[in-house]
Each structure stands twice: as C-alpha cells, then as structure tokens.
Amino acid sequence: MSSLKAQGTKAFIWDFFGKMATHGMGFIVSIFLARILEPSDFGLVAMSMVIIAIAGIFSDIGLGGALIQRRRVRPIHYSSVFYFNIFIGLFLTLVTYFSAPQISKFYGNEQILALTEVLSILFIINAFSSVQSVRLRKELNYTLLTKITLIASLISGIVGISLAFWGAGVWSLVAQALTQGIIYNILIWSAKHWRPSLEFSWKALTQLWGYGFRMFLSSLLNTVYTQIDTIIIGKLFDSATLGFFNRAKSLHGLAMQYSSSSLMAVLFPVLSKVQKDLPRFQNIVLKSLGIINFITFMLIGSLYLVSHELIMILYGEKWLQSVYYFKILILSGFAYPISALLVNVLSSRGNSKAFLRLEIYKKLIGSISLIVLYFFGIEMFLYALIVQAVINGYILNILYASREIFVPFSQFSKPLLVQAAIAATSIILTIFFSKDIILHDAIMILIKGTMFLLFYVGFSYLFKTSSFRYFLEQIVPLIRKKLTNRTKD
C-alpha cells in the first residue's frame, strides 16, 4: 500500500511539474505567436484542427484506456493494439485528406483545403507513439513521459515562432503541430522502453473491446461535444471571431488543466489498482476531490478578477474581444476538474456502461447550449454553459459517483458548495476594495490576486473546510521535505 502511494505521489509530482513546464512553455510560445499573427490565423487552424480532433478519437477506439484499466496485460495485447492503431491512423489520414475539399466548402473558406490536407498527417504520426505512451502511464513512469513531452514542446515551439517571424503566417501553427508529433515519436522510440513483437491477435483486441468500445463512444461524444462550438462559430462567423473565441477557450482550458489534469492522469491507474478495495478507494476519491475543489475555485476566482489585465499583457490590445469570452468561460470552469475526477471513479472501477450512460445524458443536456449558440449567438451560449456546468458537472456526476462507491450525495456536494461560496464572497470583496485603484496592468494583477488569495485562504482557514484541510495534508509535508533537504545541503 505504501509502495503504491509513493509511486503515485512521485508520478503526480513529475506529471504536475512536467505539465507546468510544458504548458508554461507552450503558453510562452502562444504569446509570441499571438502577437505576431492575426486572430484570423488562429481561427483558420481551429477550423481544421476540430476535424482532426474528432476523427482522432477513432485512432484506437478506446483500447488505450482498456490497456490501462485491465489488470493482466500480456505482450500480445500491446502488439495487437499497436498494429491496429497504425492501420486506423493510415485510414483516417486518407479519409481526412480526400475529405478536405468538402470541409473547405462547408466553412466557405478555400484556405482550409490545404491546411486540412497537411494536418491529416497527424493521424499516422500519433499512431506510432500511442501504445508507448499508454505503457508509460500504466507503469506510472511519468518521469520519462514528462521529459519527452517537454523536449518535443520546446523544439516545436522554436520552429513555430521562427516561421512566424519569417512571415509563414498560419503555416507556422501547422508546422508547430506536426513538429511536436514527429519529435515526440523520435524521442519515445529512442528511449527503447518497448518494441512491438511481430504478433497480432483479434482475440486479444476482443478481450479489450468490451470496456474499450464503450469508453471510445464516451470519448467520441465528449470530443464532438467540446469541438462542435468551434464548428458552429466557424460556420456562422468569420475566422477572426473564431480566433478570439478560440484564444479565450484555450486560455481557459490551460487554467483548468493546471487545477487537475496531473492528478487525473495519475489517479486513473492508481484507482484501477485498488478498485476492489472499496474503503481505500473511497478515501482516495474524497481526498482527491477536496484537493481539486480547493485549487479549482482558487484559480477560477483569481483568473476572473485579473482577466482583462492578463489578456492585455499577454496578447495585446488586438485580442481585447477575448476578455469578455474568457471571463464567462471561467465561471463555468469549476465543472471540468470535478467532472474529470468523478468520471474516473466509473472508468477505473471498470463500469463502462454507467460511464457511457452518464456521457449520453450529459451531452443531451449540453446540446441545449449549442442550440442557444446557433440561434442566439456566442454571448448567450457562454451564459448557458454556466447553467450546464451546474447540471452536468455537479448534479449528474455526483449522483453517478455516489451510487458507484456508496458515498452519500451530501458528502460529495457539501464541500463543493462551501468552497464555491467562499470563492464568490472573496471575489465580491476583492472587487469592492480594488474598484478605485487604477495602476499598471501588472500591478493590478498583483493587487487583485493578493487580495483574493488572502480572503480565500483566510475564509477557508476560518471555517476549517475539508478541502483546505486535505490540501494542507498534501502540500505541507512536501514543503517540509524540501526545506529539510535544503538544510542538509
């Protein structure tokens, strides 16, 4: 038990700080590119990449997740999935390439044709590294995985910025995406961590199919749903408007990833290992929820308050329209990390039927916001996302998770409501005390951020919230260990 905890903690630390470095690097690259390129360039690439993202779900039809979830995996399973992924990747590359004229016609933009043709190569590129990545995740070897991802992001970022400076325009974004995939493949194969044998078995694939196919359908529903807003905006509005929305959505997604993605990536294989030990499983889930809860509302509050100053400093005045989109998106952001944890409860327990059923219900409810987008525009769509987040990310997820592991609904919901109330109060107080202060954007970020954190942490301490307690239980030992090591040095 202690070994698994130590292994999981090490994996979480490596993945979290690796993601911080990788996303931080990508963030810096995006700042340079956003200042060099026009919003319309980002909109054009978004139109093509949404098709790539949706079609990419077909690359392994959920078999990667099935390999992680399955307790006993033989070499034939890995090899069979590898060759299957290569075949599917090649098939999707050809289908997307020859569908490029229809995609261009749909958007009414001829520039999309060439972009889609070139980006279709990503399918076959990514297929070559999928199983290697799955093995590293299953073994909790995030040390190697993080190093590979970091190097690939650095090199591709340099390529993208260089081409943008040389006037490559939208193609600098395409080159960045392709370079990252190629470098990632080169590095993960050079690591010599695993090689496929010359074996293939339909029986091995079938053994993974029951769990994998339902997870594939869930992923397909989720990806289509998360990308369809881009399709609708790209169809109804110009590429610049899509660029503004996409920049706000990307910044919002980056913030949400920092709050939970590392814990989620590590938590799935860890929970899969203890799926039969229900008391231990319950304890891990509740503590993880508390930590995510505290970090998420802290980030949401901070980013909401400094959104205008942040975008002005990072991207410049030409991206001003993104500020309004970003502020509303942030308010709905609490649902993502909470949802990521609670659906992991179902997937790690192997209950893919409940997982798929939950995803279908959530997407049916979520389709209402897409109808709002089509008929009433982007602004009303963003407000609809807040309502949707409460229903889907809060009520439905908690209902399913509480039934799966026999934890009362209130034990999940109460900490969320308390922390949300503390965040909302802290935001209101910060706005009140800072409304008459007019200084440089960077100084305003510091003032608003400090005010909010003092209120947020102070109220959490005053009311002794469980989320704050779980957060301290994890962060204090790490700080003490770091200080002890420095003292020894």
N, C-alpha and C positions, 0 to 999 in steps of 0.2 A: 504494500500500500504506500509506504513512504517512498519507495523507488518510483512508482508511477507519479506521485505528487511532485517529486524532484524533477523527473523527466518532463512532466507537463509544465512546471514552473520555468524551467530552462527554455523549453520550446516557446512559451509565451513571451518571455523576455527577449529572446532573439527575434521572434516574429514581430513583436511590437516595435522594438527599436529599429529593426530592419525596415519595417513599413514606414516608420518615421523618416528614416534616411532616404528611402526610395521615393516616397511620396513628397518629401521635402525637396528632393532633387527634381522630381517631376514638376513640382509646384514652381520652383525657380525657373525651370525651362519654359513652363506655360506663361510665366510673367514676361520673359523676353519675347516669346512668340506673340503674345497678345499685344505687346507694344509695337512690334514690327509689322505684324499682319493686321488685316481688317476683320471686323466681326463677320463679314460675309464669307471669308475664307474658312472660318471655323464652322459656319453653318453648312457650307458645301461638304466638308468632310463628315460632319454629323449625319447628313442625309445618306451618305454611302455606308458609314460605319454602323448605322442602325440595322441595315440589311445584313451586314456581316455578323453583328451580334446575335441577331435572331437565328440566322442559319447556323451559326457556330454551336448552338445548343445540340444540333444533330451530330456533332463530331464524335461523341462517344455514348449517346443516348442513356446517360446516367450510369454507365459502367464504372467510371472512375470512383464515384461515391460508393458504389456497391463493393468495390475492392477494399475501400477503407472500412466500411461497415462490417464486412464478412470477417469472422474471427479466424477462420482457417483458409488461407490462400496459398495455392500451390503455384509453382513456376508456370504451368500451362495456362493458368488464369491470366497472368500478366502478359505472356506472349500472345495469347489469343486476342486480348483486348488491344494490344499494340497494333497488330496487323489489321484488325477490324477498323481501328481509328485511322490508319493510313488510307485504307480503301474509302472510307466515308469522307475523309479530308479531300482526297483527289476528286471524288464525285461532287462534293459541294463547290470546289474550286471551278470545275467545268460548268456546273449549273449556274453559278453566280456570274461567271464570265459571259456566258451566252445570254443571260437574262439582263445584262447591263443596258441594252437599248430600251427594254420595257421599263426598267427602273428610271432611266433618264426621262422617258416620255411621261411617266407617272408624275414626276416632280415638275415637268415642263422646263427642264434645265439641261442643256446639252453638255455642260461641263461635268455632270455626274457620270456620263458614259465612260470616259477614260479613267476617272477616279475609281469607279466600281470594278472595272476590268483589272486594274493593277492591284487593288486591295483584296481581290478574290484569292490571291496567292496566300494570304494569311491562313487559310484553312489547312493547306498541306504543310505549311511551316509549323503551325501549332500542333498538328497531329503527331509530329515526330517527338515531341517532348512531353506529351500528356501523361503517359504511364510513369515516366521517370519522376515527374512532379508528384504524382499520386503516391508512389513508393516512399518518397522523402516525407510527405505529410503523414502517411500511415506510421512510419517509424519515428515520427516527431523530430526528424532531422532538419529543423528549421535553421540551424547554423549554416549548413551548406546551401540550402534553398535561398536564404536571405542574401548570402554573398553573391550568388549567381544573379539574382534579380537586381541587386544593387548595381553590379557592373554593367549589366545589359541596359539598365535605365540611364546610367551615366553616358555610355557610348552613344546610345540612340539620341539622347538629349543634345549632345555636342553636334551630332550630324544634323538634327533638325534646326538648331539655332544657326549653324554655319550656312546651311542652304537658304534660310530665311534672310540672313544678311546679304547673301549673294543674289537675292531677288527671285528665288524659286517660288515664292508665294504659297499657294495652297499645297503644292507638291512637297514642301518641306515637312508638312504634317504627315503626309503619306509616307515619305522616306523614314521619318522617325518611327512610325508604327512598324514598318517592315524590318528596319534595322534592329529594333528591340527583339522581335521574334527570332531573327536569324542568330543574333549574338547569344540569346538565351539558349537556343538549341546547341550551339557550338560549345558553350560552357558546360551545360548539363551532360552532354555526351563525353566531353573531355574529362569530366570528373570520374568516369569509369565506375559509376556506382551500380549500374545494372545494364545488361545487354539482353535483348530478346533471344530466345532459343528458336531453332527452326521448327517450331511446333505450332499447330493451330488446331483448336477443337471447338466445334459448335456446341458440344456438350458443356464445356467449361463456360462458354458465353451464356448458355441456357441457365446454368446454376446461378449466374449473376443477374439474369434477366428479370426475375420476379420483382426484386427490390429495385433494380436499376431502371426498369422501364417506367415504373410509377414515379420515381424521382426525376426521370427525364421529362415526363409530362408536366410535373410540377415546375421544373426549371423552364420548360418551354412557355408555360403560362405566365410565369413570373417575368421572363425576359421580354416576351411580346408585350406584356402589360407595361413594363417600365420603359420600353422604347417607343410605344405607339404614340405617345405625346409628341415625340420628335417627328414622327411620320406625318401626323396631322398638322403640326405647325409648319413643317417644311412644305406641305401641300398647299396650305391656305395663306401663308405669309411669305415674305421674301427671305433670302438666305441670311440677311443681316439680323432680322428679328430672331430667327432661329439661333444665330450666333450669340446674341445677348442671352437668350434663354438657356442655351447650352452651357455658356460660361457660368451662369448662376447655378445651374444644376450640377455642374462639375465641382464647383467650389463647395456646394452643399454636400455632395457625395463624399468629398475628401474629408470634410469635418466629421461626418458620420462614421467613416471608416476608422478614423483615429479613436473614436469612442469605443469601438467594439470588435473590429474585424480580426485583430490578432487573437483576442480571447475566443472568438467564434471559430477561427481556423484551428486552434489547438483544442478547443473544447469538444468538437465532434469526435476525433479519435479517442480522446480521454474518456468521454461518456460511453463510447462504444465498448471500451474495455471493461467498464463497470456496470453495464446495462442490466445485469442480473442481480446486482447488489442494490436494491431499491433504497434503503436508508441512506447509503453513501451517495447514491445518485441524486436523491432529493437535496441533500446537504450541499453538493456541488452546484446544483442548479440555483438554489436560493441565494447562496453567497455570490455566485456569478451575476445574478440579477441585481443584487444590491450594488455591486461594484459598477456595473454598466449603468444602472439607474443614476448613481451619483455623478459619474463622469459625463453622461449624456446631457443631463439638464444643466450642468455647469458649462458645457460647451455651447449649448443652444442659447443660453442666456447671454454669454459673453459675445458670441457672434452676432446675435440680433442687435445688441447695443452698438457695436462698432462696425456694422456692415457698410455704411456709407464711407466712413474714413478708410476702411480696409480696401475696398474696391478702388477708391480714388488713388491710394498709394500704390497698390499693386499694378493695376491695369491702365490707369489714366482716365481722363475725362470722357474719352470716346466710348467708354464702357458704362457710363452713368445709368443707362436704362436697365442694366443688370441688377442695380442695387435694389430696386423695388421687388423684382422677381426673387432675389436671394432672401430678402427679409421674410417674405411669406413662406418660402420653402423651408426656412429654418424652423418656423413654428410647427411645421408638420414633421420635423426631423426626429422627434423622440421615438417615433414608431419603428424606424429601421433597426436600431440596435436591439430593442426589446423583442421585436419580431424575430430577428436573427437568432437570438438565444432560445426563444420558446419553440420555434420550429425545429431547432437542433434537438430538443427533447424528443420529438417524434421520430426524427430521422435516425438518431443514434440508438434509439430503442428498437429500430427496425420496423416501425409501424408506418410503412409507406402508404398504406390505404388511407389512414387518417390524415397523413401529410397531404396527399393528393386531394382528398375531400376538402380539407381546410383551404388549400390554394384555390380550388374552384369557387368556393363560397366567397373568398376574399376578392377574386377577380370579377365575379358577378357584381358585387357591391361597388368595386372600384370602377367598373365600366360606366357608372353614373357620372363620375367626374370627367370621363372622356367625352361623354355626350354634352356635358356643360362646356367643355373646351370647344367642341365643334360648333355649337350654336351661340355661345355667349362670349367666347374669346379667352385669352390667356389669364387675365386677372381673375375672373370668376372661377376658372379652372383651379388656380392656385389656392383660393379660399376653400374650394370643395375638397382639396387634398387634406386640409386640416381636419375636416369632419370625417373623411375617410380614414385618416390615421387613428382617430379615436375608436372607430368601429372595428376596423381590421387589425390594427397594430396593438390595440389594447384589449377590447372585449373578446373577440373571436380567439385570438392567440392564447389568452389566459384560460378561456373555457376549455380548449383542447388540451393544453398542457396540464391543467389541474386534474382533468379526468385521466390522463395518461399515467401520471405518477402519484395520484391520490393525495394531492395537496389542496387544501381549501382555496377557493377563489380569492377570499379576502387576504390570504397570506401572500398572494402574488400582487393583488391590486392595491392594498393599503400603502406599501412603501412607495409605489409609483405616484399615487395621489398626493402623498405628503411631500415628496421631493419636488413634484410639479408645482405645488402651492408655494413652496419655499422659493423656487426659481422665479415664479411670477411676481411674488412680493419683492424680491431682490431687484428685478428689472424695473418695476414701478418706482421704487425708492431711488435707484440709480438715475433714472430719467429725471426725477424731481430735483435731485441735488446737483445735477450736471447741466440742467437746461439753460442756465445763464452763462455758462463757461464757453467762451469762443477762443480756441487756440489752434495751433497747427494740428493737422490730422493725426500725426504720430503721437503727439502729446495727449490728444483727446482719447486715443485708443488706450494709452497707459492709464489715464484718469478713470475712464469708464470701466475698463477691465478690472482695475484695482478695487474700485467701489463695489462692483458687483461681486467679486470674489470675497470681499470682507463680509458683505451681507449674507451671501450664500453659505459660506463655511460657518459663519457665526451663528446663523439660524439653525443650521444642521447640527452644530455642536450643542446649542441651547436646548433643542428639542430631542437630542440624543437619537437621531434617526438610525434605523438599522442599516440603511445604505451607507451612511457616513461611517458607521462602526466597521462594516465589512471592508470598506475602502481602507481605513486605517490599519486593519489587521493585516492587509497585504503590503501596504506601502511603508509602514513603519519598520518592519523587520528588514526590508531591502535597504532603507536609508541607514539603519544601524550597522548592517553588514558592510555597506560601502564606507562608512566612517571608520569602522574597525580596521578594514583593510588599509585605509589611508594612514591610520595611526601606526600600523605595523610597518608600512613602507617608510 
